[in-house]
């Protein structure tokens, strides 16, 4: 049971307001004039019960809510164009509001503002209600010193339970928690307490952890992964967690990264500690004694020895350094999830052998940046329950065949080759096993070269459940330097291996016939591989049109032409092209024939002139161009009718016409590189202001910000449409 103390002195949340409405005719008969009505903090979708009262009247209704689905239901536009997602306050405004409330009529000590407010501002994350209530509480203590305020902020979760001045903040947090109907959603929320404050977390890894923990009760109607995705969307829908993608809404509506607001994290941590759900350890002068029974353990830079009994620990997550006593994996008897995030420098091959030998119940294993780990031991075959193996940031280059035979393995992440020397009989046995037993859905990914052995190409067709594949195609170093090194057959081997690999890839594409499952293919190739491989990837028109490969990435070599099969794919919605050279006009022209394309990302040193004619790319919602020098981009009237997001990531946009966006009737946001000149920024700001939709203008400092989740710089000068429906946290 969760802590009753936290909820005991709170009244039951109020029932949804009962709204009595009159008919439009009676309103008109009373000579109703223009009106403006505000409905604050709507939490149930009763809009449909009252909306008919406003039909035919000359007025505006503004609804504030923390729930995205409620906002969408209230929007008068099918595309939800009238929903405005409120942002947290920027740093400067947060500081101004905080110190105004903390010192009332007095001024903060000169030169000590940063010292006094740093911890509190981190916790508040720019949320006005959090800033005001925290500032007033700190002001009431009467001792404005850095040490005192830091101590109070450190224990803010406990103070939320007992301090009357924080009651308003507590009420909002409790209401957010109790509004979650399903018990497993609440459990998933409490699990977020393992992450450090302010940390950006990847959605995919979190969902896989939830499944491995057993938090998600899957059934015949909905498997555990789909249920976990549904729980994540519920937390996002209720604004309990906040997405950190640069774009406010990506095309597939799949959040890549998120973070939990500091005040919500304090609430989660206190709830978890009260009920011994999570044990959090970190370096501090006088740490409280940990509980006798530890089940979910998270370490944040905790270098102290842990003398407790660890036999009951089900989940271990380590951020930063950890004492050797924690890395003694023989102590853990029930461990299901092991996430070593940033503990990489402490891990060696011997630790991985201990993990494989002792943690037989393990379902999730991520080694983080364990750069001293170089090989997967043969003992890994003991992990018969393992579902996720992530060794992407290690030095592991060879994958033993025993890993492919793990009966529960679903997600495999790394950058490795299949071990050499697998004989014909052994290969046949492995192929048979994969055909009958493999559960692998993600393989990201494998390295193949032009050596004779192409094990992965022979195995991929037997993995019947694959939905995501990533392949690096490389030139073997000895063959590229000396054709005689392999008996003079380098060219022949390369051609044969390209054929084997292309047949395997074509088989994967042909199996992507289920529209409900998004199949993804990523190919990273060298120049030597490119032409032979992509030319051989040919599909009949009838075959390609029935394939639902939803995402395709081609990157590496000089892309001279677009493979013909790409334009035939019936379900392709995301396309990523990256080349160190120049993307030609022929490629750009061919892209217009991809019918269902919703997201297009182009990376090159330079593009030929890009002209998008009327009717081309009619489904495109997001266009991202990353080049060194921007060339002419012409968008003709009527082109890109559904485009909502335009990203031009180039530091040199001088002379590039910002008026391009005037023809984009549904544009919502424009993203530019933060390194563009002030003149360019001003020009684009003016163009955004003149646009009927007044799109947001974002500036990102690195290209990674667009996909990874670094918070972009928002243009505060851009205003929003007058008839917007606001969503956000209300107080």
N, C-alpha and C positions, 0 to 999 in steps of 0.2 A: 504493500500500500504506500502511496505517496504521502508526503508529510501533510497531516491534517492541520498542523499548527499554521501552516502558511495560508490555508483557506478558511480557518475557523472563524476569524473575526470579520470576514467579508460577507456581505449580504449576497443573496443569490443574484446573478446577473439579471438585469431588468428584461422583461419580456419585450419583444418587438413592439414598437409604438403602434397603437391602434389608430389608424387614420380614417376619419370620417370625411368623405368627399361628397360633393354635390355634382349634379350633372352639368354638362356644359351649357345646356339650355337655361338652367336656373342662374348660372353665373352670368350669362349674357343678359338675362332679363334684369339683373341688378346692376346693369351698366358697368360691367367689369372692364377696367382699363388695363394697360400694360402692367405686368407684375414680374417680380423676381423673387422666387422662393428658394430657400436653402434648407435641405434635409441633411443634417449632420450625423456622421457616423452610422450610416445604414449598414446593418450586418445581415439582414435577411433579404431574400429576393422577393419582396412584396411590391416592387415597383409595378408589376403587371396588374395589381389590384387597384392602383390609383391613377395609372397613366391616362385612362380614358377621360378622366375629369378635365384634362388640359387640352383635349383635342379641339382645334379650331380657335383657341384663345391666343392672344398676342402677348406672350411672355416668355420667361426663361426659368428653368429649374436647374439648380446646381446641387449635386449630391456629393458628399464626401464619404469615403469608405476606405477601409483597409483591405477589402476583399476584391480581387481583380474580377472575379466572375460576376459579382454584384454590379461593379462599374460597367462591365460589358452589357449586362442585362438592361441597365438604365440608358445606355447610349442610344441616341436616335439614329445612328448610322450603322448599317450592317457591317462595315469595316472597322467599327469602333474608333472612328476618326476623332470623336469628341471626348475621348478619355485622355486625361492628362495625368501622367504618373509623377507625383511630386518627388523632388530630389531632396536629400538632406542638405543642410546649410554648408556652404564652403567654410574653410578654416577661419578666414577673417571674420565672417559674420558670426560663426560659432563662438569665437573668443569674445567678440563684442557683447553678445547676448549673455554669455556666462558671467563675465566680470560685472556687467550692469546689475545682474541679480545678486551676485555674491557680495558686492560691496555697497549696494544701494546708492546712497548719496555720496559715499566716500570714493576716493580713487584708490586703486590697488597700489601696493608699494612699488615705487619707481624701479624699473629694471628687474623686478622679480615676478612679472606676470607669467613668463614661461615656466619658471620653477613651480609656482603655486598651482597652476591650472593644468599642467601637462597630463597627469594621470586621469583627472576628471574628464578632460576633453576627449581622451582616448575612449573612455567608457561610454560617452554620450554619442559619439559617431555623428554629430551634426543634427541629432533629432531635437527639435525645440522643446518638447515636453521634458525630455531627459535633462537637457541643459538647465532649464528653469528649476525643476525640482531638486536636482543635485546641487546647484549653486545655492539655493535657499537653505538646503540642509547644512551644507558646509558653513554657510554664513552664521547659522544658528549655534554652531559649536563655539564660536567666539575666539578661536585660536588659529588665525590664518598663517600657519607655517607650512613649509613644504612637507616636513616629516608628518605632521598631524593630518594634513589633507591626504597625503599618500596612503597613510594607514587606514583612514576612513574609507577611501575609495577601494582599497584592497579588500575590505570586508563589506562591500556595498550590498552584496546579496543577503547577508545576515541582517543588515540595517533595513533593507526593504521589508523584512518581516515585522520589525518592531517599532520603527520610527514613524510617527504620525505624519511628519512633513513629507515623507515619501509615499504616503498612502495613495495618492492619485496615480503615481507611476506604477505602483504595485497593482492597482485595480486594472489598469490597461494590460499589464503583463499576464495577470491571472485570467482575465477575460480571453486573451488570445489563446491561452493554454486550454481552458475549459471548453472553448468553442470547438476543439478537436474531438469529434465524436468517437472515432475508432481508437481503441486502446493501443494498437500497434503503431499508429501515427504518433501518439504521445511518447511511446518508447523510443521511436526513431528520433524525435525531437530531443529527448534527454541525452541521447547518444552524441549529439553535437557538442556536448560539454568537454569532450576529449581534446578539442582543438584549441590552440592558443588564441587569445583575443586578437582580432584584426586579421587573422590568417585567411587567405583565399584558398578555398578547397575545391577540388575537382569533383564534379557531380558523379562521374562514372565510378571512381574509386569508392565514394561514399555509398552508393547504391550496392555495389558488390560486397562491401563490408556488411551492410544491413542483411543481405541474403545469407552471408556466411555465419553471422551471429545467430540466425534463426529467428530474427525479429518478425519476419514476414510470413504469415501463414498462407502459403499458396494452396490452391485447390484445382480441381479439374476444369473450372471455369477460367481461372487466371493463374498463371505460374508465378513463382516468387519474384522473379525479376520485374514482370509487368506490375505486380502489386507494389513493389518497392518504388518504381517510377511514379506510380500513382500517389504514393505517400509523399514523395519529394514535391510533386506538383501541388499537393494540398498545402504544404508548408509555404511554398512560394506564392500560391494564390492568396494566402492570408497574410502576406507581408511579414511572416515570422522570420524568414530568411530573405536575403537580398542578393539578387544576381549581380555579378561584377563584370560581366561581359561589357566591352565598350559600347556595343549596340544595346539599346534598351529592349529590343526584341529581335532575336535572329529568325531566320526564315523558317527553319524547321521547328521553331518554338522549343528547342532543346537547350537548356541552360548548360553551359560548359563549366562555369565556375561560379561560386557563390561565397558569401560570408554571413556570419551571424552578428547582428548589431551587439555592441558591447553590453548594453543594459539587459537585453534578452539573454545574453550569455551568462551574465551574473545571476539572473533568475534561474536559468537552467542548472548552473553549477550548484547553487544553494539547494535546490530541490533534490539534485542527485546525491549530494553529500548527506542531506538529512536522512535519506532512505538507503544509504550505502550502495548506490547504483554505480557511481564513478568514484574512484580514488585518484586524486590529482596530486602529484608530487613535484616540487620544484625547490631550488635553493632559496632558503630564507634563514634569517638569524635564529628564530625560535619556532620551528615548524611544529604544528600539532601532531600528536601521535597518530599514525594511520590506523584504521580499524583492524580488528583481529582477522576478519575474513575479507579478503580483497577479491573482487570478481572482474571489474573493468578497471584496468590500471593505465594511466597516462602520465608520462614523465616529460616535463618541460625543463630542459637544462638541469636535471637533477643529478648531481655528482655524488650525493651522499649514499652511504651503504643502506640497503634495504634488508633489514633482518627479519621481516615478517614471513609468515608461511605463505608461499606463492602457489601452493598446489591447487587452489581453487580458482585461480585466475583464468578467465575465459577469453579476455582480450587484452593485448599489450600493445600500446602505441608509444613510440619514443621520438621526441623532438629534441635534437641536440645530443649532448654527451650523457652518458649513463655509467653508473658504477658497475664494476665487473660482477658484483653479486646479482645484478638484474640480468646480465647476459649469461648466467649459468642456466641453460635451458633444460637441464635435468630436473630442475625444481618444479617445472610446470607439468601438471598432469591432465588438465582439462582445456588447454589453450586451443581456441578455434581460430582466432584472428591475431596475426603478428604483422604489425606495420612498423618498420624501422626507419621510415621517413628520412630523418637527417642524422641518423646514428652511424652513417657510413664509415667514417674514419676508424671506428672501433671494431668493425666486423672483419673477420678473416675467413679463410676457407674452413678452418677448424670449427668455427661457430656454425657454419652452414651444415657441416656434418652432424653436429650435435642437434641442430634443429630437425634434420631429417631422421635421425635415429630415435629421438625422444618424443617429439610432438606429433603423435600418431593421429590425433583428432583434428589436426590443422586443416582449415578450409580456405584460409586467405593468407598468402605470404607475399609481402612486398619488402624487398631488401633496400629500397631507397638508393642513395648514392654510395653503395658499398664498393668503393673503387679497389679494395684489396681482395675482393672475392673474384676469383678467376675461373672457377669451374663448378659445375653441378655434380655432386657426388653420386655414386651408384646407389647410395642409401635413399635417394629421393623416391625410389619405387615403393618405399614404406608408407608414403603419404597417400594412402588410398582414398581419402576423403577430400583431397585438395581440389578446390574449385577455381581459384585464381592464383597464378604465379606471375609475379612482376619483377623482372630483373633488368629493366631497361637501362638503368644508370650504373650497372656493374660492369666489370671487365669480362664477363662470361661471353664467349664467342662460339662455343660448341654446345649443341643440344643433344644429350643422350637420347636414344630411342625409347628408353624407359619412361621418359617424361610423356611421350605421345601415348603411352599405354596406361596412364593414370585414368582410372575408370570414371572419375567425377570431374575431371578437368574441363572447364568451360572457357576460361579466358587465359591466354598465354601472351605475355608481353616481353619483348626482348629484341636483340639484334644479333642473331646467331645463325650459324650453318648447322645442318644436320651432320652428325658424326660420320667420318669417313670409314670405309671398310665394311659397310653393311652388305653381306653376301646376298645372292639371289634368293636363297631359301628363307633367310631371315627377313628380307624385304617382302616376300610374298606373304609370310606369316603376319607381318605388321600390317600390310594392306588389308588382309582378311579381318584382322582384329578391328581396325579402324572402321571398316564398312559395317561391322555388326555392333560395335560398342561405343564408338567415339561420340562424346558430347560436345566436342570443341565447337564454339561459335566464333571466337575471336583468335586470330593468329596474326600478331603485329609485332615483329614480323621476322621474316627469313631473309638471309643473304644467299643469293645464288651467283655462281660465276661460270666461266666457260670450261671448267674442268669436266672430265668425263662423268663423274658422279653428280647426278642431279636428283638426289633423294627426295627433296621436297616436291619437285614437279611430279614425282611418281606417287606421292602420298595425298596431295591436295584433293584429287578427284574422289578419294575414299572417305573424306570428311564430309558427311552428308548434311551436317547442321551448320556449316560455316556461313556466317553473315558478314564478317569483316576480315579482310586479308590485306596485309602490307608486305611488299616485297622490295628488296634492294637488289638491283642487277648490277654486278660489278665485273670488271675485267680481271682475270687472274693475273697476279703480278708476274709470275714466271713466264706465262704465255705471252703477255704483252711485250716483254723484253726479249724473249728468245723463242722463236717459233719452234726450234728444234728441241726445246726442253721437254716436250711431250711427244717426241717422235715425229715432229714435223706436221702433226695433224691439228694444229691450233685452229685454223679456219674451219676445218671440217667439224671439229668438236663444237665450236661456237655455233655453227649453223644447226647441228643436231640438237644441241641443248636449247637453242632458241625455239626450235620446233616443239620440243617436249614441254617447255614452259608455256608457250603460247597455247598449246592444246589444253594444258591444265587450267590456264586462265579462262579460256573460252568455255570450258566445262563449268567453272565457277559462275561465269556470267549467265550461262544457259539455265543453271539451277535457281537463279534469282527470279522465280516466277510468282512468289508470294508477295502481293502488294502490301500486306500488313507488316512484313519484316523488311526494314531498310538495309539492303546489302551495300557494302562499301568496299571499294578496291583502290589501293594506293600503290603506284609503281614509281620507284626512284631508280633511274638508270644512268649509266655512263654513255658517252657518245658512241662507243663501239657496239653497244647493245641496241641503241634506239631504233635505227631504221629496220634492222632485221626483225626485231621483236614486234614493233607496232604494225609493220606491213603484214606480218603473218597473222595478226589478230583480226581476221576477217570473219564476218558473220553474214548469213543470208538475211535479207530484209525481213522475212517472216519470223526468223528466229529472234532477231534483235528487237523487233517491235513488241514481242511478248515478254521480254526480259525487264525486270524491275530493279536493275542496278541503280540505286538512288544517288550514290556518291562516287565520283571518280576523280582521282588525283594523278596527274602525270607531271613528274618533275625530274630535272637533272640535265639531260642532254639538250642539244640545240633542236628545238621542235620546228621542223620545216613545214609540216603539213599536219592537219588534224586527221587522225585515223578515221576512215569512212564509217566504221561501225558506231562511232560516238554519236553521230547525227541520227542514227537509226534507233537508238535506245528509247523505248517508249516511256520508261519511268525515271529517266535521269533528271534529278532536280538540283544537284550540286556538282559543279565542275570547277576544278582547280588546275591551272596550267602554270608551270614555273619553268623558266629557261634562262640560263645565264646570258643568252644572246638577245636577239631581236625577234619579237613575234610578228610575223608577216601579215599583210592585209588579207591574204588568202585564208589564213586561219581564222581571223576575225570575221570574215564574211561567212565562213562555214558555220560559225557558232550560231548564227541567226537561224539555222535550220534545226536547232535542238528545241523541240516544241515545248517541253514541260519545264525547262530550266528556270529555277527560282533563285539560285545563288551562283554567281560567277566571280571567280577570283583569278586575276592575271598578274603574274610577277615576271618581269623581264628588265633588261637594261634599258630597252626602249621599245615602244610600239610604233608600228606604222599608223598612219592616220586612221582613226577609228570613226566610221560613219555608221550610225544606227538609223536605218530608214524606217519609215512608217510600217507598222505591222511586224517588225522584227522583234524577237525576244519579248513576245507579248505576255509571258508569265513571269518575267524576271522581277524579283522584289529587292534584290541586293546586288550591287555591282561594286567590286573592290578592285582597284588598279594600283599596283605598287611598282613604280619605275624610278630610274635615276633622273631622267629628264622627261617631263610631260610633253607629249606632242598633241596635235589638234584632236579634239573630241567633238564630234558634231552629232547632236541628237535632234533629229528632224521632228517636226510637229506631228504628234500622234504616236511617236515611238515610245517604248517603255511605259505603257499606260499604267502598270501596276508597281513601278519602282518606288520603294519607300526609303531605301538607304543607299547613299552614294558615298564611297570611300576613295579618296584620291590621296594616296600616301607617297608624296614626293616633296622634297624640300624646295624644289625649284618649280614654282607655279607661276613665276613672273610672266605676265603677258597672256596667261591662260584665262579665257573668258569665263567668269563666274555666272554669266547670264544663261549658261547651259541649263541651269535648274529651273528657269522660268517655264520651260516646256514640260517639266515633270510635274504633272498635276497632283500626284499622290505622295510626293516626297515628304518624309517626316524628319529625316536627319541627314546631315552632311558631315563627314569626318575628314579632316585634313591633318597633315603632319604639323606638329607644333613648331617645327623649324622654319616654316614659311615666313616671309617678310611681313612686317607690320602693315605695309601697304596692301599686301595680298589678303591678310586677315580682315582689314577694314572693307575691302571690296566685297568679300564673301559675306560679311555681316550685313552690308547694305543690300546685297542681293537676296539674302534670307528674309530680311525685313519686308522687302517688296513682294515676296511670294505670298499668294493668298493663304497658304497653310502655315506660313512662318515656321519653317523647319528648324529643329535644333542644330546648332553648329558646334561640333566637337573637335578638340585638338588632342592628338595623342603624341607622346614623346618618342615612342619606339613602335616599330611595326608589330611587335609581340603584343602590345596593349590591345589590339583589335580582337585577338583570339584568346588571350590568356586571362584577361580580367583585371588589368591595372585600371584604376579609376581614371577616366578621361577628364580633361578640362572642359567644363561646360561654358558656353557663351551666355553669360547672365543677361546680356542685352536683348536676347531674343525673347519676345513675348509670345503668349499662347493665344489661340482663338478665343473669342469672347464667350462662346457657348460651350466651353469645355466642361467635362465632368471630371472633377478632381478625385484622385485616389491617393491614399496615403494614411499615415498614422495620425489619428486625431486624439485630442485630449479632452 
